[in-house]
């Protein structure tokens, strides 16, 4: 059920692109072609990420847990970078996420996550 029942497709597209920008913390949210992009922006971002019951930080934490558990390293990297860029998570909080998820996702995945987090923090601190 939509929180914005009177929206036009253009309204959803505009809101979705803005939410996408907020989620990733950069102005990469340019409009794109195709049904896949359209559905992603107009539904996932405009309707799901914009709901009020959970904060963006809550959603990001849930997503990180899921991605780590599934071993989706590329998507994990993208979300870690966005979490730090947007201020959703601090370096210390990212390190705590590693400790917590290692016990649920397993040591090999936790070890990989630890490497990703430490590389990201080092890169950000050097910038």
C-alpha positions in Angstrom: 0.0 0.0 0.0 1.4 3.4 -1.0 1.9 6.2 1.5 1.3 8.5 -1.5 -1.9 7.3 -3.2 -2.5 10.4 -5.4 1.0 10.4 -6.9 1.4 10.5 -10.7 4.1 8.4 -12.3 6.2 11.6 -12.6 5.8 12.3 -8.9 6.9 8.7 -8.0 9.9 9.0 -10.4 11.0 12.4 -8.9 10.5 11.2 -5.3 12.3 7.9 -6.1 15.3 9.7 -7.6 15.5 12.0 -4.6 15.3 9.0 -2.1 17.9 7.2 -4.2 20.2 10.2 -3.9 19.7 10.2 -0.1 20.3 6.4 0.2 23.6 6.5 -1.7 24.7 10.0 -0.6 25.7 11.2 -4.0 24.2 12.8 -7.0 24.4 9.7 -9.1 20.7 9.4 -9.1 20.2 10.4 -12.7 17.2 9.2 -14.6 17.8 6.2 -16.7 16.1 4.2 -19.4 14.2 0.9 -19.3 11.6 -0.9 -17.2 14.1 -2.3 -14.7 15.4 1.2 -13.8 11.9 2.6 -13.8 10.6 -0.1 -11.5 13.6 0.3 -9.2 13.2 4.1 -8.9 9.4 4.3 -8.8 8.7 1.3 -6.6 11.7 0.3 -4.5 12.9 3.9 -3.8 9.7 6.0 -4.1 7.5 3.5 -2.3 9.5 1.2 -0.1 12.6 3.2 1.0 10.3 6.2 1.6 7.9 4.5 4.1 7.8 6.0 7.6 7.9 2.9 9.8 11.6 2.4 9.5 14.4 5.0 9.1 16.8 4.8 6.3 19.5 3.7 8.8 17.2 0.9 9.9 16.7 -0.2 6.3 20.4 0.0 5.6 21.2 -2.2 8.6 18.7 -4.8 7.5 20.0 -4.7 4.0 23.6 -5.0 5.1 22.7 -8.1 7.2 20.9 -9.7 4.3 23.7 -8.9 1.8 26.4 -10.2 4.1 24.4 -13.3 4.8 24.0 -14.0 1.1 27.7 -13.3 0.3 26.9 -10.4 -2.1 30.2 -8.6 -1.6 29.8 -6.0 -4.4 26.4 -4.9 -3.0 27.9 -4.9 0.5 30.7 -2.6 -0.6 28.2 -0.2 -2.1 26.1 -0.1 1.0 29.1 0.2 3.4 30.3 3.2 1.4 26.8 4.8 1.3 26.4 4.2 5.1 29.6 6.0 5.8 29.0 8.8 3.2 25.5 9.6 4.5 26.5 9.4 8.2 24.1 6.5 8.8 27.0 4.6 10.4 30.3 5.8 11.9 33.5 3.8 11.5 33.1 2.4 15.0 29.5 1.4 14.2 30.7 -0.3 11.0 33.3 -2.3 13.0 30.6 -3.3 15.5 28.4 -4.5 12.6 31.3 -6.7 11.6 31.5 -8.3 15.0 27.8 -8.9 15.2 27.2 -10.2 11.7 30.2 -12.5 11.9 28.4 -14.7 14.5 25.4 -15.0 12.3 26.8 -15.0 8.8 29.9 -17.1 9.6 33.6 -16.4 10.1 34.6 -16.5 6.4 31.9 -13.9 5.5 32.7 -11.9 8.6 36.4 -11.9 7.7 35.6 -10.7 4.2 33.3 -8.0 5.7 36.0 -6.9 8.1 38.4 -6.4 5.2 35.9 -4.4 3.3 35.1 -2.2 6.3 38.8 -1.6 7.2 39.7 -0.8 3.5 36.8 1.6 3.3 37.7 3.4 6.6 41.3 3.7 5.5 40.3 5.1 2.1 38.0 7.6 3.7 40.5 8.7 6.3 43.2 9.2 3.6 40.9 11.3 1.5 
